[in-house]
Every structure is written in structure tokens, then in C-alpha cells.
Amino acid sequence: MTGNRRGLAEGRDLAAPRPPGPVAGRLRERRALLVWCGLIAFSFAAGGVLHAVGVLTIDHLPPLHARFRVLTVTLVPAAAFGAVAVAALPALVRHGGFGRALLLAYASALAWTVLLAMSGDGLTDPLTHSTEYLAVLPAVGDDPLGWLASFTERLSGYPTHVRGHPPLPVLILWALARIGLPGAFPASVLVVAVACSAMVAIALTVRSLAGEDAARRALPYLALTPASVWMATSMDALFAGAGAWGVALLVLAARRGTARLLCAAVAGVLLGAVPYLSYGLVPYLLVPLVAGVLARVPRGRVVAALGGAVAVSAAFAVGGFLWPAGVLATHAEWAADPGAARPYLYFLVADFAVLALVTGPATAVGLARSRPGPVRALVAAALVALVALDVSGVTRGEVERIWLPYAVWTSLAAASVPGRRPLAAQAVTGLLLQALVGSPW
């Protein structure tokens, strides 16, 4: 208990928002907001020109892979909920037990995400597309191991999203169907439930590393993140939840207790599964690495976590799927896809404009005002991983979904901005994205 109280006290020192600073500090925050606006405006303007001259033909609203639309009346329930949540949620999660605060924030995240989705094409529509994972389930049939063993050699015949990912997402949906929950609706429920639980996992991580006050401040921003626009419609949102729980369990394993070894092993399984969910999540492992160092996870529990991760790779290898072979096969498919022709230099910049939209203006301001500490280290780890992905050129466009696992950690920066106006700006950004952007996921 003594060590825990000391950790919480240190966390409050490191993560508490700074009091109103000097003029230089306020100017820095305003510049951050101007950069946020300018980056987005430039990327849409340049993208519009590139689309008009035929350089970008597969993106109709670059840098987003989407189309322009206008929603009106259908957005009223989400707008009403957002207004109530902005007014009430910060106070509700500030008081009472921490478990109660987590439950309230999770319920708010679920409501916000579902209401946004229902204002557009609905909760299940994206998963029913022929390019999605559900379309390949008939090929799996009653022989998932046979399908897994032949996954790489038959890759070219599968739908777009299956060709671009390892086999684990399909196996998850196959298992869901086998337990009696087939189809798009159960899959959508699973995606939303796991995706929104990422904010619980992140809050638990922040509480362990930076103190309970920092975690409580983060909860409203995590619940009302603009990224919720894509949380209900993309399997990448499920990846975000799985990765976040891997990090949280690893950090929790640093505490004393008989079950902590098991906690570390489960964390290892989740984090070991991350590269089998998406090849683009390999840099994500920098986040648990930083979190584990900050938490000072004991050596024995690190070994347990590594054992869990190795077990995942061993299971896939025994099943006939080798990760390096999958990478090579997917890269060949990607090179032949129109997405590979997207201009590298444009998306080198524009991908971060999309990240700015997905994380909201409060995150930009928070990055300018944050000070050294565990929260800043977690945000920095996510950003460094994204820079590596961006420079590699593998993620050119469509990052509104691909970067969701990273965006939820980046959004933590917003928690250092005090007051309700920044939270309102986050909610308004989400509403505008839902109202004006029609996305295929």
C-alpha cells in the first residue's frame, strides 16, 4: 500500500494539468491549434487538387477514403447525448469509486459510438460489404485449420481486407459464428464492445502509472473521442481494444499478488496476437514496451509475458501459418492494389492530418501543454510508432481506421487541457465527421 500511495502521489505531480501559464504558454497552445487547422486544411485542399487531376482516383474525399455527405435530423440523438455527456460526464467520473467512474465512462462511450453509427448507414452495414472479413467465412467452413494452413497460398482469391491482414480476424469471426452468433449484428456488437473497452484499459494503465486523478481526467476524453466515428464500423477498432488490454494487463502485472504471473501471461498472449490481427501493428509493441519500463514489471513476469507471446506464434506455426510468409504474400497483393499507387509524399503529411481529425483539437492543444511524465511517454510511444509506419509508406491513406489502435493512446494528450470547452470541441469534431463524411467502414 505504501508503494501504491507513493506511485499515486508521483503520478499526480507528473500528470496534473498545468495551471494557467504565462503568455508564452498560451501562445504555444494557440499555435498548436493553428497547426491542427492548417494541417487539415492543407491536406484537404491538396487532396482535392490531386483528385481533380486524376492522381488520386480511389479516394473521393482525400486524405479520407470516403465521400462527402450531409446528415441532418438523424444526427439529433447523438448531438443531444453529446451535449449531456459534455456537461455531466466530467463531474460524474470525478467522484465516487473508480470502478463506478469506469462503468459510467464505458457506458457513455458505447452510447456515443452506437448513436453516431445509427445516424448514418447503421451499425452492421460496413461489415456486410463483399470486401470485408465475413465474406470469407464460407471458405473456412468446418475446417479452420485447413483454411489456416492454405491461407497464404490462396490469399489472392480472398476479399480485400482479408488479403491485407493476417488470418486471426477471420478466425475470431468464425469462432463467433460457431458458438451460435453468426452474421453482421453479433460481429458488430463484438467490435463495439471490445473497441469501447479500450478506454477502460487505457484508464487502468494511466491509473497505475500516473495516479487516479490523471485517469479520471482522461475518461471523458476517451469516451467522447472523435475516433468513435470509426469505432463501430471497423475491425481495426477491435484491434485497438485487444492491444489496449494487453498493455493494461502488462502494467497491472507489475503489482504484487499471486495472480500477477497469470496476468502477465495473458498480456503476452494479447500482445503476441496483435501482429496476427494486423501487420501494421508491429510498431504498436513500442507502447507496451514503454509502459512496461515505466511500471517496472519484474523480470519473472516479463518472462511470463514473453512466453504468452511466443505461444501465440507457435500455435499459428503449428497450424500452418508462418507470419513472415504472410507478410511477403500480403505485400505482393498490396503492390498490385490501386492503394499502392497513392502518392507517397502527399500521404506522408496527409496521414497525420487524418490523425489530427480522429484525435481532435483538444489533443493538439494537449500536446503543446503536456509536461514530462508517464502519460506523455505513452503518447510519445504511439506517435513514434506512427512516424515509423508513415515513413515506411505501408500506410498510405485509410488511416482513419488503420491507425485507430494508436489514436486511442494519442488522445490521452487531451486530458491535460482543463475545462469543458475542449471536451465540447472533441464532441463537435466527432459530430461534424459523422455528418459530413460517408465512410465505407
C-alpha positions as CSV (number, residue, x, y, z in Angstrom):
1,M,0.0,0.0,0.0
2,T,2.8,2.4,0.8
3,G,4.4,1.9,-2.6
4,N,1.0,2.4,-4.2
5,R,0.3,5.7,-2.4
6,R,3.8,6.9,-3.4
7,G,3.1,6.0,-7.0
8,L,-0.2,7.8,-7.0
9,A,1.4,10.9,-5.4
10,E,4.2,10.9,-8.0
11,G,1.5,10.4,-10.7
12,R,-0.4,13.5,-9.6
13,D,2.8,15.5,-9.8
14,L,3.7,14.3,-13.2
15,A,0.3,14.2,-14.9
16,A,-1.8,17.0,-13.4
17,P,-2.7,19.8,-15.8
18,R,-0.5,22.8,-15.5
19,P,-2.2,25.9,-14.0
20,P,-2.7,28.8,-16.4
21,G,0.8,29.6,-17.7
22,P,2.5,32.7,-18.9
23,V,1.7,34.4,-22.2
24,A,4.3,32.2,-23.9
25,G,2.5,29.1,-22.9
26,R,-0.8,30.3,-24.2
27,L,0.8,31.4,-27.5
28,R,2.2,27.9,-27.8
29,E,-1.2,26.3,-27.4
30,R,-2.8,28.7,-29.9
31,R,0.0,27.8,-32.4
32,A,-0.8,24.2,-31.8
33,L,-4.4,24.8,-32.7
34,L,-3.4,26.8,-35.8
35,V,-1.1,23.9,-36.9
36,W,-4.0,21.5,-36.3
37,C,-6.3,23.6,-38.5
38,G,-3.7,24.3,-41.1
39,L,-2.6,20.7,-41.5
40,I,-6.2,19.6,-42.1
41,A,-7.0,22.5,-44.4
42,F,-3.8,21.9,-46.5
43,S,-4.3,18.2,-46.8
44,F,-7.9,18.5,-48.0
45,A,-7.0,21.3,-50.4
46,A,-4.0,19.4,-51.8
47,G,-6.0,16.2,-51.9
48,G,-8.8,17.9,-53.8
49,V,-6.4,19.0,-56.4
50,L,-4.8,15.6,-56.7
51,H,-8.2,14.0,-57.1
52,A,-9.3,16.5,-59.7
53,V,-6.2,16.0,-61.9
54,G,-6.6,12.2,-61.7
55,V,-3.6,11.4,-59.4
56,L,-5.9,10.2,-56.6
57,T,-8.7,8.2,-58.2
58,I,-9.7,5.8,-55.4
59,D,-10.2,8.4,-52.7
60,H,-13.1,10.8,-53.3
61,L,-12.5,12.9,-50.2
62,P,-8.7,12.8,-49.7
63,P,-7.0,12.4,-47.3
64,L,-10.0,10.3,-46.2
65,H,-11.1,7.3,-48.0
66,A,-14.7,8.4,-48.0
67,R,-17.3,10.5,-49.7
68,F,-18.9,13.8,-48.8
69,R,-22.5,13.7,-47.4
70,V,-24.8,15.8,-45.2
71,L,-26.7,14.2,-42.3
72,T,-29.3,16.4,-40.5
73,V,-32.2,15.0,-38.4
74,T,-30.7,11.6,-37.9
75,L,-27.8,13.1,-36.1
76,V,-30.0,14.8,-33.4
77,P,-29.9,11.8,-30.9
78,A,-26.1,11.7,-31.0
79,A,-25.9,15.5,-30.7
80,A,-28.2,15.5,-27.7
81,F,-26.3,12.8,-26.0
82,G,-23.0,14.5,-26.7
83,A,-24.3,17.8,-25.2
84,V,-25.4,16.0,-22.0
85,A,-22.2,14.0,-21.7
86,V,-20.0,17.1,-22.1
87,A,-22.0,18.8,-19.4
88,A,-22.3,15.9,-16.9
89,L,-19.6,13.3,-17.5
90,P,-16.5,15.1,-16.2
91,A,-18.3,15.6,-12.8
92,L,-19.7,12.1,-12.7
93,V,-16.3,10.4,-13.2
94,R,-14.6,12.8,-10.8
95,H,-16.5,11.5,-7.7
96,G,-17.3,8.1,-6.3
97,G,-15.4,4.8,-6.7
98,F,-13.1,4.4,-9.6
99,G,-15.0,1.3,-10.7
100,R,-18.1,3.4,-10.9
101,A,-16.3,6.0,-12.9
102,L,-15.0,3.4,-15.4
103,L,-18.5,2.0,-15.8
104,L,-20.0,5.4,-16.5
105,A,-17.4,6.3,-19.0
106,Y,-17.7,2.9,-20.7
107,A,-21.4,3.2,-20.9
108,S,-21.0,6.7,-22.3
109,A,-18.5,5.5,-24.9
110,L,-20.9,2.8,-26.0
111,A,-23.8,5.1,-26.3
112,W,-21.8,7.8,-28.1
113,T,-20.4,5.3,-30.6
114,V,-23.7,3.5,-31.3
115,L,-25.7,6.7,-31.7
116,L,-23.1,8.1,-34.2
117,A,-23.2,4.9,-36.2
118,M,-27.0,4.7,-36.2
119,S,-27.3,8.3,-37.6
120,G,-25.6,7.1,-40.8
121,D,-25.7,3.7,-42.5
122,G,-26.3,1.8,-39.3
123,L,-24.3,-0.4,-37.0
124,T,-23.9,-3.5,-39.2
125,D,-23.8,-2.1,-42.8
126,P,-20.0,-1.9,-43.2
127,L,-19.4,-5.5,-42.1
128,T,-21.8,-6.7,-44.8
129,H,-19.6,-5.4,-47.7
130,S,-18.1,-8.0,-50.0
131,T,-14.6,-6.7,-49.2
132,E,-14.9,-7.5,-45.5
133,Y,-14.0,-10.5,-43.4
134,L,-17.4,-12.0,-43.0
135,A,-17.5,-12.7,-46.8
136,V,-14.7,-15.3,-46.5
137,L,-16.3,-17.4,-43.7
138,P,-17.9,-19.9,-46.2
139,A,-14.4,-20.7,-47.4
140,V,-13.4,-21.5,-43.8
141,G,-16.3,-23.9,-43.4
142,D,-15.8,-26.6,-40.8
143,D,-12.1,-26.8,-41.3
144,P,-10.4,-23.7,-39.8
145,L,-7.0,-25.5,-39.5
146,G,-7.1,-26.5,-43.2
147,W,-8.1,-22.9,-44.1
148,L,-5.3,-21.5,-42.0
149,A,-2.7,-23.9,-43.5
150,S,-3.6,-22.8,-47.0
151,F,-4.2,-19.1,-46.1
152,T,-1.0,-17.7,-47.8
153,E,-1.2,-19.7,-51.0
154,R,-4.9,-18.9,-51.5
155,L,-4.6,-15.2,-50.5
156,S,-5.2,-13.7,-53.9
157,G,-8.7,-15.2,-54.1
158,Y,-9.9,-13.6,-50.8
159,P,-11.7,-10.3,-50.2
160,T,-9.7,-7.0,-50.0
161,H,-9.5,-6.7,-46.2
162,V,-8.6,-10.4,-45.8
163,R,-5.8,-10.1,-48.3
164,G,-4.4,-7.1,-46.4
165,H,-4.4,-8.8,-43.0
166,P,-3.2,-11.9,-41.2
167,P,-5.8,-14.7,-40.6
168,L,-6.7,-14.0,-37.0
169,P,-9.6,-11.5,-37.6
170,V,-11.3,-14.1,-39.8
171,L,-10.8,-16.8,-37.2
172,I,-12.3,-14.6,-34.5
173,L,-15.5,-14.1,-36.5
174,W,-15.5,-17.8,-37.4
175,A,-15.4,-18.7,-33.7
176,L,-18.2,-16.2,-33.0
177,A,-20.4,-17.9,-35.6
178,R,-19.5,-21.4,-34.3
179,I,-20.8,-20.6,-30.8
180,G,-24.2,-19.6,-32.4
181,L,-23.7,-15.9,-33.1
182,P,-23.3,-15.7,-36.9
183,G,-23.8,-12.7,-39.1
184,A,-23.1,-9.0,-39.1
185,F,-25.0,-8.0,-36.0
186,P,-23.2,-10.2,-33.4
187,A,-19.9,-9.2,-35.1
188,S,-20.8,-5.5,-34.8
189,V,-21.7,-6.0,-31.1
190,L,-18.4,-7.7,-30.5
191,V,-16.5,-4.9,-32.3
192,V,-18.2,-2.1,-30.4
193,A,-18.0,-3.8,-27.0
194,V,-14.2,-4.5,-27.4
195,A,-13.4,-1.2,-29.1
196,C,-15.1,0.9,-26.4
197,S,-13.4,-1.2,-23.7
198,A,-10.1,0.2,-24.9
199,M,-10.8,3.3,-22.9
200,V,-11.2,1.3,-19.7
201,A,-7.9,-0.5,-20.3
202,I,-6.1,2.8,-21.1
203,A,-7.6,4.4,-17.9
204,L,-6.4,1.5,-15.8
205,T,-2.9,1.9,-17.4
206,V,-2.9,5.6,-16.6
207,R,-4.1,5.0,-13.1
208,S,-1.2,2.5,-12.4
209,L,1.4,4.7,-14.0
210,A,0.3,8.3,-13.3
211,G,-2.3,8.1,-10.5
212,E,-6.1,8.0,-10.2
213,D,-6.6,11.7,-10.7
214,A,-4.9,11.6,-14.1
215,A,-7.0,8.6,-15.1
216,R,-10.3,10.3,-14.1
217,R,-9.4,13.4,-16.1
218,A,-8.7,11.2,-19.1
219,L,-12.0,9.3,-19.0
220,P,-14.3,11.9,-20.6
221,Y,-11.9,12.5,-23.5
222,L,-11.5,8.8,-24.1
223,A,-15.3,8.3,-24.0
224,L,-16.1,11.1,-26.4
225,T,-13.2,10.8,-28.8
226,P,-13.8,11.7,-32.4
227,A,-12.4,8.3,-33.3
228,S,-15.7,6.9,-32.2
229,V,-17.0,7.7,-35.7
230,W,-15.0,4.6,-36.9
231,M,-15.1,2.6,-33.7
232,A,-18.5,1.0,-34.6
233,T,-17.7,0.2,-38.2
234,S,-14.2,-1.2,-38.4
235,M,-12.5,-4.4,-37.2
236,D,-9.4,-2.2,-36.6
237,A,-11.4,-0.9,-33.6
238,L,-11.4,-4.4,-32.2
239,F,-7.7,-4.5,-32.7
240,A,-7.4,-1.3,-30.6
241,G,-9.3,-2.9,-27.7
242,A,-7.2,-6.1,-27.8
243,G,-3.9,-4.1,-27.8
244,A,-5.0,-1.7,-25.1
245,W,-5.9,-4.6,-22.8
246,G,-2.6,-6.2,-23.5
247,V,-0.8,-3.1,-22.3
248,A,-3.1,-2.7,-19.3
249,L,-2.6,-6.3,-18.1
250,L,1.1,-6.0,-18.5
251,V,1.2,-2.9,-16.3
252,L,-1.1,-4.5,-13.8
253,A,1.2,-7.5,-13.6
254,A,3.8,-5.3,-12.0
255,R,1.8,-5.2,-8.8
256,R,2.2,-7.7,-6.0
257,G,-0.1,-10.7,-5.9
258,T,-0.4,-14.4,-6.7
259,A,-2.4,-13.9,-9.9
260,R,0.1,-11.4,-11.4
261,L,2.0,-14.1,-13.2
262,L,-1.2,-15.2,-14.9
263,C,-2.0,-11.6,-15.7
264,A,1.4,-11.2,-17.4
265,A,0.9,-14.4,-19.4
266,V,-2.5,-13.2,-20.7
267,A,-1.0,-9.8,-21.5
268,G,1.7,-11.7,-23.5
269,V,-1.0,-13.7,-25.4
270,L,-2.9,-10.5,-26.3
271,L,0.2,-8.6,-27.3
272,G,1.5,-11.6,-29.2
273,A,-1.8,-11.8,-31.1
274,V,-1.5,-8.1,-32.2
275,P,0.8,-8.8,-35.2
276,Y,-1.6,-11.6,-36.2
277,L,-4.5,-9.1,-36.3
278,S,-2.7,-6.6,-38.5
279,Y,0.7,-6.5,-39.9
280,G,0.7,-2.7,-39.3
281,L,0.6,-3.2,-35.6
282,V,4.2,-4.4,-35.1
283,P,5.3,-0.8,-34.2
284,Y,2.4,-0.8,-31.7
285,L,4.6,-3.0,-29.5
286,L,6.5,0.1,-28.6
287,V,3.6,1.2,-26.4
288,P,3.7,-1.9,-24.1
289,L,7.5,-1.7,-24.1
290,V,7.4,1.9,-22.7
291,A,4.5,1.1,-20.3
292,G,6.4,-2.0,-19.0
293,V,9.5,0.0,-18.4
294,L,7.6,2.7,-16.6
295,A,5.7,0.1,-14.5
296,R,9.0,-1.7,-13.7
297,V,7.5,-5.1,-14.4
298,P,9.5,-7.7,-12.6
299,R,11.7,-10.0,-14.6
300,G,9.7,-13.1,-13.9
301,R,6.5,-11.5,-15.2
302,V,8.3,-10.3,-18.3
303,V,9.3,-13.8,-19.0
304,A,5.7,-15.0,-18.5
305,A,4.5,-12.3,-20.9
306,L,7.1,-13.3,-23.5
307,G,6.1,-16.9,-23.0
308,G,2.5,-16.0,-23.8
309,A,3.5,-14.1,-26.9
310,V,5.7,-17.0,-28.1
311,A,2.8,-19.4,-27.5
312,V,0.7,-17.4,-30.0
313,S,3.4,-17.6,-32.7
314,A,3.9,-21.3,-32.0
315,A,0.2,-22.0,-32.3
316,F,0.0,-20.3,-35.7
317,A,3.1,-22.0,-36.9
318,V,1.8,-25.4,-35.9
319,G,-1.5,-24.5,-37.6
320,G,0.5,-24.0,-40.8
321,F,0.7,-20.1,-41.0
322,L,4.1,-18.5,-40.8
323,W,4.0,-14.8,-40.1
324,P,6.9,-13.8,-42.4
325,A,5.4,-15.7,-45.3
326,G,2.1,-13.9,-44.7
327,V,3.9,-10.5,-44.8
328,L,5.5,-11.3,-48.1
329,A,2.3,-12.6,-49.6
330,T,0.3,-9.6,-48.4
331,H,3.0,-7.2,-49.6
332,A,2.7,-8.7,-53.1
333,E,-1.1,-8.2,-53.0
334,W,-0.7,-4.7,-51.8
335,A,1.8,-3.8,-54.5
336,A,-0.7,-4.9,-57.1
337,D,-3.5,-2.9,-55.5
338,P,-4.5,0.6,-56.5
339,G,-3.7,1.8,-53.0
340,A,0.0,1.3,-53.6
341,A,-0.2,4.0,-56.4
342,R,-1.2,6.7,-53.9
343,P,1.4,9.4,-53.8
344,Y,3.9,8.8,-51.0
345,L,4.8,12.4,-50.3
346,Y,1.2,13.6,-50.1
347,F,0.2,10.9,-47.6
348,L,3.4,11.3,-45.6
349,V,1.8,14.6,-44.5
350,A,-1.9,13.9,-45.0
351,D,-1.9,10.8,-42.9
352,F,-1.2,13.0,-39.9
353,A,-4.0,15.3,-40.9
354,V,-6.3,12.4,-40.6
355,L,-4.8,11.5,-37.2
356,A,-5.5,15.1,-36.2
357,L,-9.1,14.8,-37.1
358,V,-9.5,11.4,-35.4
359,T,-8.0,12.6,-32.2
360,G,-9.5,16.1,-32.2
361,P,-8.3,19.7,-31.5
362,A,-8.0,19.1,-27.7
363,T,-5.3,16.6,-28.4
364,A,-3.3,19.1,-30.4
365,V,-3.6,21.6,-27.6
366,G,-2.7,18.9,-25.0
367,L,0.4,18.0,-26.9
368,A,1.6,21.6,-26.6
369,R,0.9,21.9,-22.9
370,S,1.8,18.5,-21.6
371,R,4.9,18.1,-19.4
372,P,7.2,15.1,-18.9
373,G,5.6,12.1,-17.2
374,P,4.1,8.7,-17.8
375,V,1.1,10.0,-19.9
376,R,3.4,12.0,-22.1
377,A,5.6,8.9,-22.5
378,L,2.7,6.7,-23.6
379,V,1.5,9.4,-26.1
380,A,5.1,9.8,-27.4
381,A,5.4,6.0,-27.9
382,A,2.3,5.9,-30.0
383,L,3.4,8.9,-32.1
384,V,6.9,7.4,-32.7
385,A,5.3,4.2,-33.8
386,L,3.1,6.1,-36.2
387,V,6.0,8.0,-37.6
388,A,7.7,4.7,-38.4
389,L,4.6,3.4,-40.1
390,D,4.2,6.6,-42.1
391,V,7.8,6.9,-43.3
392,S,7.7,3.2,-44.3
393,G,5.0,4.1,-46.8
394,V,2.9,1.0,-45.9
395,T,0.0,3.0,-44.6
396,R,-0.9,5.4,-47.4
397,G,-4.4,6.5,-46.8
398,E,-7.3,4.8,-44.9
399,V,-5.6,5.6,-41.6
400,E,-8.9,6.7,-40.1
401,R,-9.3,3.0,-39.4
402,I,-5.8,1.6,-39.7
403,W,-4.4,3.9,-37.0
404,L,-7.2,3.5,-34.5
405,P,-5.1,1.4,-32.1
406,Y,-2.6,4.2,-32.0
407,A,-5.1,7.1,-32.0
408,V,-6.7,6.0,-28.7
409,W,-3.4,6.4,-26.9
410,T,-2.6,9.7,-28.7
411,S,-5.9,11.0,-27.4
412,L,-4.6,10.9,-23.9
413,A,-2.8,14.2,-24.5
414,A,-6.2,15.9,-24.5
415,A,-6.7,15.1,-20.8
416,S,-4.1,17.8,-19.8
417,V,-6.4,20.5,-21.1
418,P,-8.8,21.8,-18.4
419,G,-12.4,22.9,-18.8
420,R,-15.4,21.7,-20.7
421,R,-14.8,23.7,-23.9
422,P,-12.0,21.3,-25.1
423,L,-14.3,18.3,-24.4
424,A,-17.1,20.0,-26.3
425,A,-14.7,20.6,-29.2
426,Q,-14.0,16.9,-29.3
427,A,-17.7,16.0,-29.4
428,V,-18.4,18.6,-32.1
429,T,-15.5,17.3,-34.2
430,G,-17.0,13.8,-34.0
431,L,-20.4,15.1,-34.9
432,L,-19.1,17.0,-37.9
433,L,-17.1,14.0,-39.1
434,Q,-20.2,11.8,-38.9
435,A,-22.4,14.4,-40.5
436,L,-20.1,15.2,-43.5
437,V,-18.1,12.0,-44.1
438,G,-19.6,8.9,-45.5
439,S,-17.1,6.1,-44.9
440,P,-17.2,2.5,-46.2
441,W,-16.3,1.3,-42.7
